[in-house]
Amino acid sequence: MSFRFYTNVISQATRNFAAGLFIVGLLLIGFGFLVYILRDLFAILASIVFFVVGLVCGTTAVKIFLAQRKLDKMSSEDGITGYRRNVRIHTEE
């Protein structure tokens, strides 16, 4: 009689994990080979990605600066207590 510490479900899960890992390995080998063969194309693609991400970061920073400037103008026009316009403080004596 054979005694196992694991069930068939664990065995199937291990096989599925090994198959997935094998497929990922083959894909990485293929991608590495493509990068080696087409390095000029991938360099151009990488430069395009960096350029677009740089533009997005720059425009987001400009939007944040403009919003902060608008908030600063609003707070300076209202004064320091502008946000307390209709607030009355009652203290019990």
N, C-alpha and C positions, 0 to 999 in steps of 0.2 A: 504494500500500500504506500502510495506516495503522499507526502504531506506538504502542502504549500502554505506559505504565509500570505499569499496574495490571491486575489480572485481573477477571473477572466477579464473583468472590467479594467482592472489596473494594467493587465497585460495589453489589452487593446489600446488603452490610453498611451502607454509607453510606445507602442508601435506607431500610433498616429503622430506622436511627438517626434519620433525619429524620422518619419516620412516628411513631416513639415520642415524639420531641420535640414534634411538632405536637399529638399527643394530650395530652401533659402540659400544654402551653400552653393548650389548650382547657379542660382540667379546672381549671386555675388560674384562668382567666377566669370560668368558671362558679362556682367556689367563692367568688371575690371578689365576684361579683354577689349570691350568696346571703347572704354576710356583710353586704353593703350593705343588702339588702332586709330581712333578718331579724336585725338587729343586737341586738335585745333577747334573742332566743332564744340567740344565740351568746354574749352576755354572761353569761347564766344558766348555759349549759353550761361556759364558761370558769371561772366562779366555783365551780361544783360540782367541776370537775377540780382547781382549786387547793385547795379545802377537803379533798378526799379525799387528795391528795398530802401536804398538811400533817398530816393525821391519821396517815397511814402513817409519815411522818418522825418525828412525835412519839412514836408507840408504839415505833418502832425505837430511838429514843434512850433511852426509859425502859427498854426491855429490856437495852440495853447498859449503862446505869448500874446496873441491878439485878445483872447478871452480874458486873460489875466489883466491886460491893460484896460479893457472895458470894465472889469470889476473894480480896478483901482480908481478909475474915473468916477464910477457910481458911488463908491464909498467916500471919495474926497468931496463930491458935490453935496452929499447928504450930511456931511460932518461926521464926527465920531459917534454921536448918539442918534444917527439917522435911522437905525434899525429899531429904536425905541420910541417911535413916533407916538403911539397911543397907549403907552404903558405908564401906569401910575403905581408907585410903590407905597403901600400902606404899612406903617409900623404901629404896633400896639404899644402904648406907653403904660 
